[in-house]
C-alpha cells in the first residue's frame, strides 16, 4: 500500500477529473439501463412475454423492474461490506464489470416466441444481476468521492453522481430517439431497441480501465486498521440514523416514476404517440442535468437539509398540477407538465449522495450506507412504478402517479426535517453514535467533530 502522504493520493480541494469520471461512469451506466428499460418497456413486454394480453404483459415487465430493486438492495449491502473489508476500489471494479455485462445481455435475450418461458426467466436474471451490481455502484461511488473530496467541496463533488445519473437518463432518451428515427416503428419494436442495451459493454470496459489506476481515499487508508470483522453488526448500532437516511429515499420516488413510467403514462392516458413519448424525457432531462452540481454547492454553503426540504415541498405543491397539465393532451402539455413534476428532482438528488455517507464512521461507512440503501431503494424506487401501474390499469386512477409521489414526498420531508448539519464534519473523526453524540462532540445533533 502506498503512503497516504504521497502527493498523488493526498485529498485536495480539486479532485482530478479522471477520478471523478471513473467513479461516476458506473452510475451513468446503471441509470442508463434503468432509463432504457422504462423508455422501452412496451417493446420489452412484447418481446419477452406471451402475446394476447398487453396490460398483463406490461404489468409483468414493470414487476421485473420492481424485483430488480430487491437485488439492488442486496447488492448495495454486499458491495458496501466488500468496500469496507477489502477496499472501495476493488468493490467498484467488480460492480462495473457486472453492471455492464448484465445490461448488455438484455439486448441478446431471445424472444418469447423463440424461447418460450426461458425468455422472461433470462430477463429476470439479467435484471437481478444488473440491480445487484447497480446497488454497489450507488452505494460505494458516493462514499469514495465523499472521502476523496475536501470538506468544503464534499457536496459539490458527490453531486456528480446524481449528475451522471441524469446524464445517463439523457443519453438513454437520446439513444431511444436516434434508434427510433433510424428505423421504422415495426423494426424498432422487433429488434431495434436492443442496440441501445449493447452499448453498455464498451462503456463498462472503459470505466474499468479508468478505475484500475485509482488509489484508495486517504480517509479509508488511515482507517483500514480499524475495519471490523463483522461490519454489518457494527453498523446496525446506528440503526436510528440508517432508518432516517433510508426514508430520505422517498424524495427520489419522482425520478423513478417519471423516467420509468411517465412515457408509458403519456401513451396510455393522453394518447401521445410512442415516438413523441420517447422525446419528452430527452427534453426534460436536458433542462435538469446541470442543476445537480449547483445544488451540491448550495448544500456545501447552507447545509444539505435546505435543498431536501425545498425538493420535498416542490413535490407536494407541483406534482399534481403537473399531471393535470399533462392530461390535457399534446406534446407541449406533456413537456410543461413534466417540468412541473421534475422541479423537485435536482433539489433532492443534488444533496442526497453527500448526506448518505456523512453520518458513519469510516470503517463501516459503506456498509451503513448499503443498509440504508437496501431499505430505501426497494420501498421508494422499486415498488412505486408497479403500484402506479396497477392503480391506473386495474382501478382506473389516472392521477395515481401524482398521489404516490406526494405521499412519499411527505414522508421524505418528515425524515429530512430533523437532520443535523453535516457539511462541516471531519470524516476521519465521525463518532460511533449516529443518534447525535460522539466522543469528540458530545452535544446532541452533532454527528462528528467539525473541521476547521
CORSULLIN-V555213 format. One record per pair of residues at least 6 apart in sequence whose C-alpha atoms are under 7 Angstrom apart, sorted by the first residue. I is the first residue (numbers start at 1). J is the second residue. If there is no record, write none. Layout:
# CORSULLIN-V555213
i:j
I:J
I:J
This chain:
# CORSULLIN-V555213
i:j
4:10
4:218
4:221
9:215
9:218
10:218
11:148
11:149
11:150
11:218
12:149
12:150
13:149
13:150
13:153
15:149
22:207
22:210
22:211
23:141
24:141
24:160
24:161
24:164
25:164
25:207
26:96
26:137
26:207
27:137
27:138
27:161
27:164
27:165
28:164
28:165
28:167
28:168
29:168
29:200
30:99
30:134
31:165
31:168
31:169
32:168
32:169
32:172
33:103
33:197
35:169
35:172
35:259
35:260
36:172
38:259
38:260
38:261
39:260
39:263
39:278
41:61
42:58
43:189
45:57
45:58
45:61
47:111
47:112
48:111
48:112
48:119
48:120
49:57
49:112
49:120
50:112
59:389
62:386
63:386
64:124
65:382
66:382
66:383
66:386
68:127
68:128
68:131
69:131
69:377
69:378
69:382
70:378
71:128
71:131
71:132
72:131
72:132
72:133
72:134
72:135
73:135
73:373
73:374
73:375
73:377
73:378
74:132
74:374
75:132
75:133
75:135
75:136
76:135
76:136
76:139
76:370
76:373
76:374
77:367
77:370
77:371
77:374
79:91
79:136
80:136
80:139
80:140
80:366
80:367
80:370
81:231
81:366
81:367
82:91
83:91
83:140
83:366
84:227
84:363
84:364
84:366
84:367
85:227
88:140
88:144
88:216
89:214
89:216
92:137
92:140
93:208
93:211
95:133
95:136
95:137
96:204
96:208
97:204
98:130
98:133
99:130
99:133
99:134
100:200
100:201
100:204
101:201
102:126
102:129
102:130
103:130
103:197
103:200
104:197
104:198
104:199
104:200
104:201
105:126
106:123
106:126
106:197
107:194
107:195
107:197
107:198
109:119
109:122
110:119
111:119
112:119
139:366
139:369
139:370
140:366
142:158
142:161
142:353
142:354
143:357
143:366
144:217
145:157
145:158
146:154
146:158
146:354
147:217
147:219
148:217
149:157
151:424
151:426
152:300
153:300
154:354
155:296
155:297
155:299
155:300
155:351
155:354
156:293
156:296
156:297
156:300
158:353
158:354
159:292
159:293
159:296
159:350
159:351
159:353
160:293
162:292
162:349
162:350
163:289
163:292
163:293
166:285
166:289
167:289
170:282
170:285
170:286
173:278
173:279
173:281
173:282
174:282
175:196
176:278
177:278
177:279
179:192
179:193
180:188
180:275
219:428
220:362
223:362
223:363
224:363
226:363
227:363
228:363
231:364
231:367
232:367
235:364
235:367
235:368
238:433
238:434
238:435
240:435
241:434
241:435
242:368
242:372
243:372
244:415
245:356
245:372
246:372
246:373
246:375
246:376
247:376
247:412
247:415
248:412
248:415
248:416
249:376
249:377
249:380
249:412
250:380
250:408
250:409
250:411
250:412
251:312
251:348
251:408
251:409
251:412
252:345
252:348
253:380
253:381
253:405
254:345
254:405
255:345
256:381
257:384
257:385
259:281
261:385
263:277
263:278
266:272
266:277
267:273
267:274
267:277
269:327
269:398
270:327
270:329
272:330
272:331
280:335
284:335
284:338
284:339
288:346
291:346
292:346
292:349
292:350
293:350
295:307
295:347
295:350
295:351
296:350
296:351
299:307
299:351
300:423
303:421
303:423
304:351
304:355
304:421
304:423
305:416
305:419
307:347
307:348
307:351
308:347
308:348
308:351
308:416
309:413
309:416
310:347
311:344
311:345
311:347
311:348
312:344
312:409
312:410
312:412
312:413
314:343
314:344
315:341
315:344
315:406
315:409
316:406
316:409
318:340
318:341
319:340
319:341
319:402
320:402
322:337
322:338
322:340
322:341
323:337
323:399
323:402
325:333
325:337
326:333
326:334
326:337
356:369
357:365
357:369
358:422
358:427
359:430
359:434
359:447
360:368
360:430
360:434
361:430
361:431
361:432
362:428
388:400
388:401
391:397
391:400
392:398
392:400
420:445
420:446
424:450
424:451
425:448
425:449
425:450
425:451
426:448
426:449
426:450
426:451
429:448
429:449
430:447
430:448
430:449
431:438
431:439
431:447
431:448
432:438
434:447
436:444
436:445
436:446
436:447
437:443
437:444
437:445
437:446
437:447
438:447
438:448
440:448
440:449
441:448
441:449
